[in-house]
Amino acid sequence: MITGAFGASAQTATPLASYADADGWIDVQAMTCAQLAGTYQEDADMLTTWYSGWYNGLAKKHMINVKRGKDLEHQVIVYCKANPDKKVIQAIGVVLKDKRAELGIKMK
């Protein structure tokens, strides 16, 4: 059985493409935790990888730490499970803020 990002069965999972506009674009700033939770696991993985690239690009980082990325993805999913009404970018912000605090990283 294929499951969604949060364990939803394949019959109830929604393809990520269904959130796209007529031209195929998804507004990633509007994407909710509930939408992330309701899509297929491989779609959730792809989307969180895209977000990672977006944030790393903004920070002018050009490398990926696969283990850390998977850990942060898991933390975003846990946060989203508890907060389905939040935006995914809000969930990522909370997780990154917590991770920076844990590592002692201060932002300017």
C-alpha positions in Angstrom: 0.0 0.0 0.0 1.3 3.4 -0.9 0.9 6.0 1.8 0.8 9.8 1.9 3.4 11.9 3.7 1.6 11.4 7.0 0.4 7.9 6.5 -2.8 8.6 4.6 -3.7 5.7 2.3 -3.1 6.0 -1.5 -6.9 6.3 -2.0 -6.9 9.5 0.0 -3.6 11.0 -1.1 -3.7 14.0 -3.4 -1.1 14.3 -6.2 1.0 17.4 -5.7 0.2 18.5 -9.3 -3.5 19.0 -8.3 -2.4 22.1 -6.4 -0.9 23.7 -9.5 -2.5 26.4 -11.6 -3.5 26.0 -15.2 0.2 26.6 -16.3 1.5 24.0 -13.9 2.9 26.3 -11.2 2.4 25.8 -7.4 2.5 28.8 -5.1 4.9 27.4 -2.6 4.3 30.3 -0.2 0.6 29.4 0.0 1.1 25.7 0.4 -0.4 24.5 3.7 0.8 21.8 6.1 -2.5 20.0 5.4 -1.8 20.0 1.7 1.8 18.6 2.3 0.3 16.0 4.6 -2.3 15.0 2.1 0.0 14.3 -0.8 2.0 11.3 -1.7 5.3 10.7 0.2 7.4 11.1 -3.0 5.7 14.4 -3.7 6.3 15.6 -0.1 9.9 14.5 -0.4 10.3 16.4 -3.7 8.6 19.5 -2.4 10.7 19.7 0.8 13.8 19.2 -1.3 12.7 22.1 -3.4 12.2 24.3 -0.3 15.6 23.3 1.0 17.2 24.5 -2.3 15.2 27.7 -2.1 16.3 28.5 1.4 19.9 27.5 0.7 19.9 29.6 -2.5 18.7 32.6 -0.5 21.6 32.0 2.0 24.0 31.6 -0.9 24.9 28.1 0.1 25.7 25.7 -2.7 25.9 22.4 -0.9 23.5 19.9 0.6 23.9 17.8 3.7 21.6 14.8 2.9 21.4 13.5 6.5 20.6 17.0 7.9 18.1 17.6 5.1 16.2 14.4 5.8 16.2 15.1 9.6 14.9 18.7 9.0 12.2 17.3 6.6 11.1 14.9 9.3 10.9 17.7 11.8 8.8 19.8 9.3 6.4 16.9 8.9 6.1 16.4 12.7 5.4 20.2 13.0 2.9 20.1 10.2 1.1 17.1 11.7 0.5 19.2 14.8 -0.3 22.4 12.9 -2.2 21.5 9.6 -3.5 25.0 9.3 -0.1 26.6 9.1 1.8 27.3 5.8 4.7 25.0 5.0 7.0 28.0 4.9 5.9 28.8 8.5 6.7 25.3 9.6 10.1 25.4 7.9 10.8 28.8 9.6 10.0 27.3 13.1 12.1 24.2 12.5 15.1 26.3 11.2 14.8 28.7 14.1 14.8 25.8 16.5 17.8 24.2 14.7 19.8 27.4 14.7 19.1 27.8 18.5 20.2 24.2 19.1 23.4 24.8 17.2 24.1 28.2 18.8 23.8 30.0 15.5 22.9 33.7 15.8 21.2 35.5 12.9 22.0 39.1 12.1 
